[in-house]
Amino acid sequence: MAVCYISGIGFGPSPTFQYSPNRTIPFSSNQITTTTLPRTKALSCFHHATTSVQPTFSFHCKTKTHFPFRPPWPASNKPTTISSAMSSGYVQEDLPPALDSTSDPPPIFDGTTRLYISYTCPYAQRVWITRNCKGLQDKIKLVPIDLKNRPTWYKENVYPPNKVPALEHNNEVKGESLDLIKYIDSHFEGPSLFPDDPAKKQFADELLSYIDSFYKTVTSSFKGEGTEAGIAFDNIETALTKFEDGPFFLGQFSLVDIAYAPFIERFHPFLLDVKKYDITLGRTKLATWIEEMNKNEGYTQTRCDPKELVESYKKRFMAHL
Ligand SMILES: N[C@@H](CCC(=O)N[C@@H](CS)C(=O)NCC(=O)O)C(=O)O
């Protein structure tokens, strides 16, 4: 088993900000040493780590509650010290229960930054992944809401559109997942998840604009054979060939991957189950992207049980059949 020692990273919004040497790297599953590297080098370490190195260990145990999908520590591997937790790269977060109509509101506008989500919402998931990948678990508190039995205070006192995600920060509440992932990336510490390179920036904007049309093309194909979604996945495959410095949309991992991940997480098992259509067949870049995303713990901690996702999509999209 290979272990990749990645160095402390000079990431961050200001040149003076640095990851503390002993802090975990949010989207890797590798060990950390204390050398400082320039950002570009560190990013290539990430890439190397996510493409060429085996994680130090992996989990195969079942959760009692499969929803959200978050495997517990296997007893034998449970770390006893912070550094052993970091050396596995797996930072287990205890997820709070969803608040419902019987729950009291949190002390809104008390200075705490809160991310209101639903464990099942793909839009909220984008923001949750961003928060995790930037290592902001201690800075942004998750407040899950039960959307089926919503507390009235949510609409009245927190976010009048009554949707998730919403971010309470600096005495304001903002919504819209694509705005929020950019907001978190630029207003909080942690590795930058949006490129500086103009060509990558432009492509990022194109891909973020395409996502609604991607979603509509795929979901409208559910009524037919499913294979009509092929063109949308071909577009994804083509997009993934554009930059060769990594397996992600912009080469390196970015907000674009985060924006697409929750939807591909749903489309992949649903089309396979219901239409017997494997979106990765003949699409090697997409297959690799899925594999690489599934190594990213900032993302995997937010994933839902695929069986539950399929069932929920069946109810939502196949109810007419
Ligand atoms: N465009 C919004 C969509 C958010 C959204 O539709 N969230 C759903 C849950 S997945 C929601 O809160 N629905 C509640 C409702 O519409 O009443 C975004 O990107 O954040």
The ligand as an SDF file (V2000), in Angstrom:
LIG
                    3D

 20 19  0  0  0  0  0  0  0  0999 V2000
  -31.8680   27.1210   -7.4630 N   0  0  0  0  0  0  0  0  0  0  0  0
  -31.7840   26.6940   -6.0820 C   0  0  0  0  0  0  0  0  0  0  0  0
  -32.6080   25.4310   -5.9420 C   0  0  0  0  0  0  0  0  0  0  0  0
  -32.7750   25.0280   -4.4890 C   0  0  0  0  0  0  0  0  0  0  0  0
  -33.8980   24.0280   -4.3250 C   0  0  0  0  0  0  0  0  0  0  0  0
  -34.7320   23.8640   -5.2170 O   0  0  0  0  0  0  0  0  0  0  0  0
  -33.9220   23.3390   -3.1840 N   0  0  0  0  0  0  0  0  0  0  0  0
  -35.0020   22.4500   -2.9020 C   0  0  0  0  0  0  0  0  0  0  0  0
  -34.5240   21.1750   -2.2340 C   0  0  0  0  0  0  0  0  0  0  0  0
  -33.5350   20.1880   -3.2930 S   0  0  0  0  0  0  0  0  0  0  0  0
  -35.9350   23.0960   -1.9060 C   0  0  0  0  0  0  0  0  0  0  0  0
  -35.5200   23.7320   -0.9720 O   0  0  0  0  0  0  0  0  0  0  0  0
  -37.2100   22.8950   -2.1130 N   0  0  0  0  0  0  0  0  0  0  0  0
  -38.1980   23.3520   -1.2160 C   0  0  0  0  0  0  0  0  0  0  0  0
  -39.2990   24.0400   -1.9020 C   0  0  0  0  0  0  0  0  0  0  0  0
  -39.1810   24.2790   -3.1020 O   0  0  0  0  0  0  0  0  0  0  0  0
  -40.2710   24.3360   -1.2470 O   0  0  0  0  0  0  0  0  0  0  0  0
  -30.3250   26.4720   -5.7360 C   0  0  0  0  0  0  0  0  0  0  0  0
  -29.5240   26.1920   -6.6360 O   0  0  0  0  0  0  0  0  0  0  0  0
  -29.9680   26.6000   -4.5590 O   0  0  0  0  0  0  0  0  0  0  0  0
  1  2  1  0
  2  3  1  0
  2 18  1  0
  3  4  1  0
  4  5  1  0
  5  6  2  0
  5  7  1  0
  7  8  1  0
  8  9  1  0
  8 11  1  0
  9 10  1  0
 11 12  2  0
 11 13  1  0
 13 14  1  0
 14 15  1  0
 15 16  2  0
 15 17  1  0
 18 19  2  0
 18 20  1  0
M  END
$$$$
